[in-house]
Amino acid sequence: MTIQIGQPVPDFTLPSSTGQTISLSDYRGKQIVIYFYPKDNTPACTQESCDFRDYNGQFAQLDTVVLGISPDDLKSHGKFAAKFELPFPLLSDTELKVCELFGVWQLKKLYGKEYMGVVRSTFLIDKEGNLAKEWRNLRVKNHVQEVIEAVKEL
C-alpha cells in the first residue's frame, strides 16, 4: 500500500551524502520535495539533479527543502553530489524501504528486457507532513518548474 494524496507521510530515516542520518521529521514545518531517481551519474538523473540544484534558491525562498533518493550507496552519492555541486542531501535507500513506501520500486522494461528499478517520481509534502502532490513516471524536461509552481500554490 502506497501513500495517497492528503495522507500523512510516515517518518523514515536514511543515511545521506552529507555524512548525516536524515529523518523526514527533521523538516517538519517546512515543505519537502522528495525526488526519486534511478541512478547517480546517468544522463537523465544528472539533468534532473542539476535542475533541482539550479532552482534550489527558489525552493529555499519558498521554505521548501529538496531531498534526492536513489538505491545507490553513500560513496556513489558523495561523488555525484560533489561532481555536480548539489546543495541538498542525497539519501541512500539501498534496502529499498522508502522506495517501496512511495511505490516507486517497480518492474520496468527497456529494450524488451524486464527488471526491477526506480520509476522516476517526485513528491511534495506540505508543512503538516501530508502528501500534497505527486508526479510519477515523469519526464525530466520542465519538471522542476512544475514542482516550483505546485509549491507556490500550497
Sequence and secondary structure as in RCSB ss.txt:
>XXXX:A:sequence
MTIQIGQPVPDFTLPSSTGQTISLSDYRGKQIVIYFYPKDNTPACTQESCDFRDYNGQFAQLDTVVLGISPDDLK
SHGKFAAKFELPFPLLSDTELKVCELFGVWQLKKLYGKEYMGVVRSTFLIDKEGNLAKEWRNLRVKNHVQEVIEA
VKEL
>XXXX:A:secstr
    TTSB    EEEBTTSSEEEGGGGTTSEEEEEE S TTSHHHHHHHHHHHHTHHHHHHTTEEEEEEES  HH
HHHHHHHHTT  S EEE TT HHHHHTT EEEEEETTEEEEEE  EEEEE TTSBEEEEEES  STTHHHHHHHH
HHH 
